[in-house]
Amino acid sequence: MTHMTRREFVKGSLAAGLGLAFAAPGARVLGANGDIRIAVVGINGRGGSHISAFGGMKGVRVVAFCDVDQKVLGSKAAAFEKKSGTKLQRYVDIRQMLDSKEIDAISIATPNHWHSLGTIWACQAGKDVYVEKPCSHNPFEGHRCLEAARKYNRIVQHGTQSRSSPSWARQVAAIASGKYGKLLVSKAAASKDGSGRWSIGFKPIKEPPENLDYNLWLGPAPQQPYHENLVHYNWHWFWDFGNGEIGNQGVHQMDIARWAIPGGTLPQSVISLGGRWVNSTEGHPPYTDQAQTPNCQLTIMDFGGPLLVFEVIGLVGRAGADGKKYPNNVGNEFYLEAGAIKGGKFYPKGSDKAEDLVAVDVKMGPGEDHFGNFIEAVRSRKIEDLNADISEGWLSSACCQLGNVSYRLGKQVSGTTKPDVLGKHEEIGKSWDKVLETVKGAIGLDVSKGTYQLGPMLKFNPKTEKFSGNAKANALLTRPYRKPFIVPEKV
């Protein structure tokens, strides 16, 4: 396959007709009065938070919107212009937007499968980048983002906001202090109510709406028919575009969990199990919908001693078949030799009495919040000012994706199957029991009388970033790309 950079593509196909110019690598020209000029890419949903954050900052101007849905683009741009009294540049195609010399940085809130390509192209065009989590659709892409940031001397912030939280930083520092002995288990949960966690039903194949440039929306993903469960949110639950809940809300908790592991980069092994179990839909097999990713998933990683345990249960927050409402559970806990850290407090082993954490020094980057931290680093040009540099973001994104590799290679096994990994630590067994209990209570499905998906235990080499002796697993570390939207092997 011949790989082509954004610059090469535009030169060969767009520049001749549009006379587009390119910023030299590393070049950056600020707007009037030193303002940093921001373009937001993907302005529906999470993009609105980007617009609000940057739009309210002193010394920052939101100057452009880019979205493949012209209806969304028109309405959001008109509302912003009315409120701010300023005129926006409007783009459907990110490639054209990146050639504007009136943009210093871009903020990416597109679907996951566009995050890396948008980041790489922006770095090549001399723009700094704030990219939403996860920064990639697969591990190959994530590492290319890091390489592009360094090669083109760009500031790239990853949208894992907990890195800008002094509370989480203090907990991580307390673990690193050694006061409580070795970390045994870094446990995370991303179990919340919301769109697509219960059921998305089934939507028929149809022609894309005229306001949507579906070819651009697909971008790097394989060509396929359109249906309304893809645009604008439920793409999260399809492998070609999203990464399931572990790679949606879960990236935040994964990042904290990995951050807490001393020297933790990528795991030495990973296994994942679970299923997609939802309310029945008339005319379709029971407990199924159109989505592909699991809504209940338990993933265990070994970091050469410390275990990372990740729990996802999507059937929470609503009254279930048994009349009970199973609570949302989004957060992190840390189990050490001397006890556990929960909710920012330390609980000695064998005691339910909370203690204040050991006093530790915590140094955060500049800026009032995560978006502000990005802007401060754009001004200083210091990578070390970033609280969530892309070097951290790609690793946490990859951890989510490695869990999904095991899950996707799994097989349906009897619901009574108890893999050995469940006995490695009591918190692992507790999580699996919780999954089974919630599924039964919420939708009336007794998994023990059916089956679940059990992934293989995969050995992984953090240095080579490859699985050991498993070609099928290694194939899922990347994907075939659809021309011309190719994530290059060399950026």
TIRO-777791 format. One record per residue (C-alpha): residue in one letter; x, y, z. Coordinates in pm, whole numbers, padded with zeros to 5 digits, always signed. Example, Ala and Ser with C-alpha at 12.3 -4.5 7.8 and 13.67 -1.06 7.14 Angstrom:
<sites>
a+01230-00450+00780;s+01367-00106+00714;
</sites>
This chain:
<sites>
m+00000+00000+00000;t+00131+00345-00088;h+00099+00587+00202;m+00031+00954+00142;t+00051+01244+00383;r-00223+01504+00404;r+00010+01752+00237;e+00086+01518-00054;f-00282+01438-00098;v-00394+01798-00106;k-00111+01898-00338;g-00215+01626-00578;s-00589+01674-00572;l-00702+02002-00418;a-00423+02254-00444;a-00428+02279-00821;g-00789+02389-00822;l-00794+02593-00502;g-00446+02744-00487;l-00394+02627-00129;a-00083+02717+00066;f+00092+02528+00347;a+00246+02637+00673;a+00606+02527+00710;p+00669+02263+00980;g+00714+02436+01314;a+00586+02769+01182;r+00328+02954+01388;v+00196+03304+01339;l-00034+03432+01609;g-00335+03646+01531;a-00380+04011+01614;n-00267+04112+01966;g-00111+03770+02019;d-00446+03591+02031;i-00437+03216+01977;r-00680+03132+01698;i-00867+02804+01743;a-01069+02593+01500;v-01304+02328+01640;v-01346+02012+01432;g-01658+01808+01506;i-01895+02055+01670;n-02185+01832+01769;g-02196+01679+02117;r-01860+01706+02293;g-01752+01971+02044;g-01990+02210+02216;s-01780+02189+02532;h-01468+02274+02332;i-01641+02577+02183;s-01760+02699+02523;a-01422+02648+02688;f-01209+02820+02426;g-01473+03079+02347;g-01462+03210+02702;m-01084+03243+02735;k-00897+03569+02733;g-00639+03582+02455;v-00809+03302+02260;r-01037+03340+01960;v-01251+03065+01809;v-01222+03148+01439;a-01348+02839+01254;f-01586+02546+01273;c-01550+02227+01073;d-01816+01957+01048;v-01921+01707+00781;d-02288+01772+00860;q-02381+02103+00698;k-02702+02124+00901;v-02506+02104+01227;l-02239+02335+01090;g-02488+02601+00985;s-02692+02603+01304;k-02398+02590+01546;a-02200+02853+01356;a-02498+03089+01336;a-02561+03056+01710;f-02196+03122+01793;e-02175+03422+01562;k-02488+03574+01714;k-02360+03528+02068;s-02001+03638+02005;g-02058+03901+01738;t-01777+03755+01529;k-01773+03588+01189;l-01650+03229+01163;q-01476+03045+00886;r-01687+02740+00801;y-01549+02416+00661;v-01690+02074+00576;d-01352+01925+00476;i-01075+01935+00738;r-00812+01930+00464;q-00921+02268+00339;m-00945+02407+00691;l-00590+02306+00775;d-00454+02521+00494;s-00583+02840+00651;k-00302+03064+00776;e-00551+03226+01013;i-00564+02919+01240;d-00298+02844+01505;a-00447+02534+01668;i-00732+02289+01621;s-00952+02116+01874;i-01076+01773+01761;a-01408+01629+01882;t-01492+01402+01589;p-01576+01031+01614;n-01281+00818+01732;h-01182+00690+01388;w-01092+01045+01279;h-00891+01147+01588;s-00549+01030+01476;l-00564+01130+01113;g-00690+01475+01210;t-00407+01508+01464;i-00136+01394+01223;w-00256+01616+00939;a-00278+01914+01175;c+00079+01859+01298;q+00199+01838+00938;a+00020+02167+00869;g+00196+02340+01158;k-00104+02349+01394;d-00112+02262+01764;v-00378+02013+01866;y-00620+01942+02149;v-00755+01595+02065;e-01043+01425+02241;k-01000+01087+02402;p-00915+00833+02281;c-00654+00990+02055;s-00672+00687+01828;h-00890+00410+01696;n-00608+00156+01736;p-00256+00145+01892;f-00073+00191+01559;e-00246+00523+01505;g-00180+00647+01856;h+00195+00606+01829;r+00192+00786+01493;c+00028+01083+01670;l+00319+01098+01913;e+00571+01077+01630;a+00396+01355+01437;a+00385+01582+01743;r+00757+01544+01798;k+00864+01561+01433;y+00671+01882+01364;n+00735+02038+01708;r+00367+02059+01794;i+00190+02091+02127;v-00064+01806+02146;q-00290+01774+02449;h-00499+01461+02507;g-00853+01508+02637;t-00811+01306+02957;q-00904+01587+03196;s-00824+01399+03515;r-00458+01473+03449;s-00542+01832+03541;s-00702+01725+03871;p-00489+01790+04183;s-00699+01532+04370;w-00608+01248+04134;a-00249+01369+04117;r-00224+01350+04498;q-00358+00994+04503;v-00109+00887+04238;a+00174+01057+04427;a+00067+00889+04751;i+00096+00550+04582;a+00436+00641+04439;s+00561+00750+04784;g+00581+00387+04899;k+00406+00474+05226;y+00145+00203+05170;g+00368-00064+05022;k+00345-00201+04669;l+00045-00143+04447;l-00132-00475+04389;v-00441-00375+04189;s-00531-00053+04013;k-00903-00087+03962;a-01126+00127+03741;a-01494+00130+03653;a-01684+00304+03374;s-02042+00196+03435;k-02293+00468+03355;d-02637+00521+03212;g-02680+00701+02883;s-02722+00670+02508;g-02655+00323+02375;r-02561+00155+02701;w-02894-00031+02722;s-03011-00075+02364;i-02992+00112+02035;g-03242-00114+01860;f-03213-00168+01485;k-03209+00097+01213;p-03261+00012+00844;i-03008+00076+00570;k-03095+00394+00383;e-02944+00677+00180;p-02746+00930+00386;p-02918+01267+00435;e-02816+01534+00185;n-02670+01755+00457;l-02418+01485+00554;d-02098+01423+00357;y-02099+01052+00436;n-01778+00983+00244;l-01592+01232+00465;w-01765+01098+00776;l-01639+00748+00695;g-01290+00881+00630;p-01035+00608+00718;a-01306+00348+00788;p-01423+00087+00534;q-01692+00182+00286;q-02031+00058+00407;p-02403+00139+00392;y-02547+00420+00601;h-02797+00376+00883;e-02910+00612+01157;n-02739+00421+01436;l-02409+00561+01310;v-02469+00936+01306;h-02440+01119+01545;y-02357+00917+01857;n-02408+00542+01842;w-02100+00494+01624;h-01931+00434+01962;w-02077+00082+01960;f-01943-00027+01617;w-01589-00158+01575;d-01515+00036+01256;f-01568+00371+01428;g-01564+00340+01807;n-01403+00138+02085;g-01702+00052+02303;e-01748+00193+02651;i-01396+00102+02762;g-01274+00340+02490;n-01545+00600+02548;q-01604+00702+02909;g-01351+00436+03004;v-01043+00613+02866;h-01061+00860+03154;q-01058+00587+03419;m-00803+00381+03224;d-00570+00679+03220;i-00596+00722+03596;a-00551+00349+03655;r-00237+00334+03439;w-00105+00663+03583;a-00112+00506+03929;i+00106+00211+03826;p+00470+00305+03887;g+00645+00299+03551;g+00329+00167+03387;t+00328+00201+03008;l+00173-00099+02833;p+00081-00436+02988;q+00262-00769+02961;s-00065-00956+02920;v-00435-00888+02872;i-00760-01081+02886;s-01117-00959+02843;l-01460-01117+02886;g-01824-01015+02883;g-02104-00961+02635;r-02357-00727+02485;w-02682-00791+02665;v-02973-00550+02616;n-03351-00538+02633;s-03526-00755+02378;t-03649-00597+02054;e-03954-00743+01883;g-03867-00934+01567;h-03503-00984+01662;p-03312-01242+01869;p-03351-01185+02245;y-03102-00963+02427;t-02955-00822+02106;d-02944-00495+01914;q-02757-00359+01612;a-02443-00268+01808;q-02124-00475+01807;t-01924-00373+02113;p-01987-00515+02462;n-02189-00319+02714;c-02066-00542+02996;q-01693-00613+02994;l-01425-00712+03243;t-01063-00661+03138;i-00753-00761+03333;m-00399-00653+03248;d-00071-00753+03411;f+00192-00480+03430;g+00466-00708+03559;g+00333-00722+03914;p+00050-00471+03953;l-00277-00575+03794;l-00508-00330+03619;v-00872-00436+03648;f-01132-00259+03438;e-01506-00299+03489;v-01780-00189+03249;i-02148-00252+03323;g-02383-00062+03093;l-02710-00175+03249;v-02719+00080+03531;g-02904+00396+03626;r-03255+00275+03541;a-03512+00049+03699;g-03448-00303+03576;a-03663-00611+03530;d-03643-00674+03904;g-03756-00319+03984;k-03416-00224+04127;k-03201+00058+03996;y-02836-00044+03979;p-02615+00258+04054;n-02373+00426+03818;n-02011+00351+03905;v-01744+00565+03743;g-01416+00595+03929;n-01089+00439+04047;e-00969+00247+04350;f-00620+00133+04443;y-00536-00179+04645;l-00195-00182+04812;e-00012-00405+05056;a-00113-00188+05353;g-00473-00119+05247;a-00679+00062+04986;i-00720+00415+04855;k-01083+00492+04779;g-01244+00830+04728;g-00920+01007+04806;k-00890+00842+05149;f-00676+00556+05278;y-00837+00252+05442;p-00591+00032+05633;k-00622-00339+05564;g-00897-00489+05776;s-01046-00151+05869;d-01336+00052+05737;k-01208+00372+05903;a-01079+00628+05656;e-00753+00815+05703;d-00618+01120+05525;l-00358+01042+05262;v+00008+01090+05334;a+00122+01446+05257;v+00283+01463+04913;d+00406+01736+04684;v+00210+01769+04360;k+00318+01985+04068;m+00060+02063+03803;g+00107+02240+03472;p-00014+02600+03427;g-00373+02693+03346;e-00699+02689+03538;d-00833+02373+03374;h-00744+02119+03106;f-00828+02346+02812;g-00647+02633+02978;n-00344+02412+03037;f-00330+02344+02663;i-00339+02716+02582;e-00062+02791+02832;a+00156+02523+02673;v+00082+02659+02325;r+00217+02993+02445;s+00521+02855+02625;r+00605+02593+02358;k+00703+02361+02644;i+00580+02002+02622;e+00648+01963+02993;d+00380+02224+03067;l+00112+01987+02939;n-00075+01783+03197;a-00178+01523+02938;d+00081+01521+02661;i+00011+01287+02372;s+00292+01061+02504;e+00057+00965+02789;g-00265+00981+02591;w-00168+00727+02331;l-00064+00472+02595;s-00392+00493+02788;s-00589+00477+02463;a-00388+00172+02360;c-00464-00006+02688;c-00836+00021+02615;q-00779-00108+02264;l-00565-00403+02379;g-00851-00515+02599;n-01081-00503+02300;v-00839-00715+02095;s-00871-00999+02346;y-01248-00960+02356;r-01284-00961+01977;l-01078-01278+01946;g-01286-01452+02211;k-01535-01735+02183;q-01873-01802+02338;v-01834-02029+02640;s-02076-02173+02894;g-02201-01913+03140;t-02071-02125+03426;t-01712-02110+03299;k-01471-01965+03556;p-01136-01873+03396;d-00830-01883+03623;v-00785-01505+03600;l-01092-01455+03820;g-00893-01596+04113;k-00589-01371+04077;h-00730-01113+04318;e-01058-01091+04506;e-01148-00764+04332;i-01149-00943+03995;g-01395-01206+04115;k-01611-00936+04276;s-01633-00749+03947;w-01740-01055+03749;d-02003-01146+04009;k-02129-00788+03988;v-02157-00813+03608;l-02362-01132+03631;e-02583-00999+03911;t-02658-00675+03726;v-02738-00845+03395;k-02980-01082+03568;g-03148-00808+03768;a-03161-00542+03497;i-03289-00742+03200;g-03375-01081+03349;l-03095-01274+03177;d-02924-01548+03378;v-02585-01573+03208;s-02508-01896+03396;k-02778-02064+03187;g-02641-01923+02862;t-02302-01813+02730;y-02061-01522+02741;q-01763-01408+02534;l-01427-01517+02678;g-01119-01368+02516;p-00781-01541+02513;m-00504-01448+02756;l-00270-01258+02524;k+00098-01202+02596;f+00219-00857+02494;n+00567-00704+02457;p+00557-00335+02558;k+00890-00266+02388;t+00799-00404+02044;e+00431-00311+02088;k+00334-00652+01953;f+00156-00960+02083;s+00373-01268+02123;g+00299-01545+01874;n-00050-01433+01775;a-00085-01302+01420;k-00460-01248+01453;a-00412-01029+01758;n-00135-00829+01591;a-00355-00769+01288;l-00602-00590+01517;l-00336-00343+01633;t-00399-00153+01311;r-00649-00164+01023;p-00666-00143+00642;y-00721+00221+00548;r-00949+00359+00282;k-00774+00584+00033;p-00703+00872+00053;f-00767+00870+00431;i-00459+00667+00520;v-00280+00694+00853;p+00083+00682+00733;e+00345+00444+00867;k+00592+00732+00855;v+00455+01072+00947;
</sites>
